Amino acid sequence: MIEAKGQAKAQVTGQVTGRALLFDIDGTLADTDPLHREAFHRVFGPRGHVVDAERFKRELQGFSNVSIGERFLPDESPERRVAILGEKEEIFRNLVAGQIAPLPGLMALLDRADAAGIPMVAVTNAPRLNAELLLSGLGITARFRALVIGDELPHGKPHPLPYQEGLRFVGASAQASIAFEDSRSGVQSAAAAGIPTIGMRTTLSHADLVAAGAVASAKAYDDPELLARLAAAMAW
């Protein structure tokens, strides 16, 4: 489901027709993946699952809780899966409280996009409570025209629907926009929607991100090559 942010503002400042920036949240706006891995470890460890860094990257990072529950809790009822993963998310929210910091260069990039009238959308598989906590903790909730939650749609990432919905809300063209992602499933989702996607190397390597469909990668938003690419694509 899409939660609209500042629709009146969108009508006033949407002078740049067709372009948009779309951001995943966890691991893309802030480096929260280590805290997610710790929360999964606490919940899945007693149930016989070793959640090491490689397994997190391969089977957990960027996936929806529905798909995670099906894979890791096959013998539990759907209701129990929801409860167990709800416990994991509560642990994560407790861990992340007071520790939310933006990736380097993020705030300057958001300022530049706002000044240029480029609409921005947050697209995530995270539960709404988590997404709202992180955006609020970073102080950037009002920056985004919409918040797209994969679990509230018929299909989450890696399906292209979450990014297609984000584009639809702001009336943007996939080819004229840029997405930022840090997980394989997220890159696959954005790329399948036809959006040139920058992989953020908070957890995965350049090779992993490009293999998933990213056109380039960056460690942070102050990367000179990334900034040059954005300046050309967004015409600012």
Beta strands, then each sheet from edge to edge (+ up, - down):
strand 1: 2-4
strand 2: 21-23
strand 3: 120-124
strand 4: 146-149
strand 5: 178-181
strand 6: 197-200
strand 7: 216-218
sheet 1: 1+ 4- 3- 2- 5- 6- 7-
end
